Amino acid sequence: MSRCWLTGGSSGIGAALAVQMLEQGHQVALGTRTADGLSDLMARYPGQVLAAVGDVDVSEQVAAIAAQIEHTWGALDLVILNAGTCEYLDPGHFDPALVERVVRTNLFGVSHCLAAALPLLRRGERPHLVVTGSSVTWLALPRAGAYGASKAAVRYLVESLRIDLINEGIAVTLVSPGFVDTPLTRRNDFPMPQMWTAERAARHIIARLPRRPLEINFPTAFTLVMRLLGALPVRWRLKLGQRLARDQKD
């Protein structure tokens, strides 16, 4: 069974991934900002859970987690960088502090974890790096400039890193979900078509990891539509965005 570091494991897809991986017998360094809830999992799965408490935004805390993993296991076979956040811009007021917060977690947090995880993956068995992106990278949506920009940057980073790591035998998978029922999406005030539960999303991801795919996208119909719409001419995409913005106001 694999030695896995999973970030963003306190709720949503991350929490569902943690439980399902532990059920399969994997060892999981469970990344959370606080230790709340970890004691229950450690009791249910003795010897499998390593408390990786820290904030991915803070490079020193991420380095300390990596040192803890190295001391305990010596290496990693699987890394799932799932921690992320989402905030929406007010059309009447551009907030650079909001953009900075979202990019700090979604992009810089990933980069901190990459710097810490790659040396451990290089010592692992069939090393596999998995990063959670978003289907929003295929089509610009109203108010989503900060979130979409951060995830678009993550996509480019992952695709470039995949080229750099292929000769080292490290597989790289980008996960691009549609809408998933999580504490973040429950704050949304607009329709979210084809929403999946976190448990269903986790099952879908875990079932595909052994094949080490380049990408995992879901739901299939939703992500296909997003990709097709994203390929429309720029002016058409603008008109579509205007329509979506009006729908959000209704």
N, C-alpha and C positions, 0 to 999 in steps of 0.2 A: 504494500500500500504506500501511497505517496506521502511525502512531507510537504505540506501546503501552507503558504502564507496568504491569507485572505483579508483584504482591507475592507472597511465599510461593513463589518459583520454584525452590527448591532440591530439593524432593521432592514426591511424590504428584501430585495433580492439577496443581499449579502447574508442576512440571517437565515433565509431559506436554504441558500447554498451550504452554509455551515452545518446545519442540521442534517441535510441529505448526505453530505460528504462524511460526516461523523458516523452516520448510520451505515455507510459502506466500509467503515473501518479505517479511513484515512486519519493521519495526524494533521491537525489544523492549528496553526498559529493564528488566532482569531483577533484581528485588528479592530479595536474600538477606541473611542475617545475616553471612555470611563470603564471601570470594571463592573458596572451594573449588569447583572444577569449572567456573568461568566461563571460564577460559583455553581449555578444550577447545571450548566452544561458540563462543567468539570466533574460534577458529581455523577451525572448521567453517563458520561463517557470517560471514565478514569484512565489516565495515561495518554489520552488522545488530544486533549486541548492544552494549548500553550497560550496564556494570556498575553497578547501583544498590545498593551494599552499605550496609546499615544495619539498625537494629532499629526496627520500626514502633512499639514501645512508647515510644520516645524521640523526642519531637517535634522536637528540634534535629537529629537525624540524618535524620528524614523531610524536614525543610525543606532540608537540605543536598542530599538526593537530588533534590528538586524544582528547586533552583537549578542542579544539574548538568544535568538534563533541559532546562531553559529555555535554558541556555547552549549546549547541543549542538543541540537541535531547535527551540527557540522555542515549541513548543506540543505538545499531545497530542490524538490523535483517539480513543483508546480507553484506558480505565483499568480494570484487573481487580484488585480488592482481594480477594486470595485467602488472605493470611496468616492463620493461626489456630492455636489449640492446644486441647487437651482433657485434662481431669483429672476423675476421679470422686470424689465424696464418700463417705467411709466412713459407713454408716448409724449406727454406734455413736459417731461423733465428728465433730461439725460443725467444719469448718476454715475460718475466715474468710480466712486467708491464701491458701488454695487458690482460693476464690471471687475474691479480688482479683487473683490472677495470671491467671486465665482471662478475667475481664472486662477487665483491662488490655490484653491482646493482642487479644481478639476484638471489643471495642467501642471502647475508647479508641484502640487502634492504627488501627482503621478511621477514627475521627474525625480523627486526626492526618493520615492520608493524604488524606482528603477536603479538609481545609483547604489542603493543599499542591497537590492535583491540580485542583481546580475552576477556579482562575484559568488554568491551562494548557489545560484542556478548553474553556474559553470562547473560546480562540483557535484551536481545532482545526477540522477538517473533519468535519461530521456527528458531533459529539462523542457518545460513548457511555460511560456509567459502568456497570460490572458489579461486583456485590458478592456474595461467597459467604456464604450463610447455612447453614441446615440443615433437613432434614425433621423434626427433633426438636421444632421450634417448634409443630407441630400437636398433639403428644401428650406430656404429661409422662411421663418414664421414670424408673425407680428409679436413684438415685445420680447422675443427670445434672443435678442442680439448677444447678450452676455453669455448665456448658456450655450447657444449655438456656436459662437466663436470659440469658446473653450473646448467644446467637443470636436469641432473641425480641426483645431490645433492638435488635439489628441489623436485624431485619425491620421494626420500627416506624420506626426511623431512616430506612431506605431508602424505605419507602412514603411517609413524610412528605416526605422530600427530593424524591421524584419529583414531588410536587405543586408544590413550590417551584421546580423546575427546568424544568418543562414549557414554560413560556413563553420560556425561553432556548434552546430547541431541543436540550437535553441529554437524550438517552434514558437511562433508568435501568432496569437489569435485575437482579433478585434471583435467584441460583442456589441452589436448595435440593436438595442431593444426599441420597440415602440412603446406604447403606454402600458405601464405596470402599476398595479395598485400598491402604493407605498406611502409612507407618511409625507413624502415630498409631493406626489401627485394628488394627494387628497386635498392639498391647498389650492389646486387649480380651479379657476372659475370659468372654464370653457369645456365644450364636449371633448371627450377622449375616446375615439372609436377603437373597437377591437381590444379593449383593455384586458390584460391577463392578470391573474393572481401572481404574487411573488413566488409561490410554491410551483406553479406551472412553469414560470420562467426559469426557475432553478433546475427543474427536471429537464427542461429542453436543453439548457446549457450543459449539464452534467452528462446527458446521454450522448452528446456530440464531442466532448473533450477527448475521448480516447482516439478519435480519428485525427486530432490535431489540425483542425481546419484553419484556413486563413481568416475566415469570418463566420460568425454565427449571427443571423438576423432573424427577428421574429416580431410580430406575427407575419407570416409569409405574404399574405395579400396586402397588408398595410405597408410593409416595407417596399414591396414591388411598386405600389402606387406612388409612394414618396419618391422613389428613384425615377420613375417615369415623369412625374411632375417636375422634378428637379432638372430634367433634361430639356424642358421646354425653353423656347427663346426667352431672353431676359424680360422683355416687355410683357409677355404673357404671364411670367411668374410674378411680376409686379402687380398685375391686375388680380391674379389669384390671391396674393397677399392682402390686397386692399379688401377683397371680399371676405377673407377670413377675419380681418380686423373688424369689419362691420358685424360679422356674426358673433364675435366675442363680446360686443357691446349689447347685443340683444338679450 
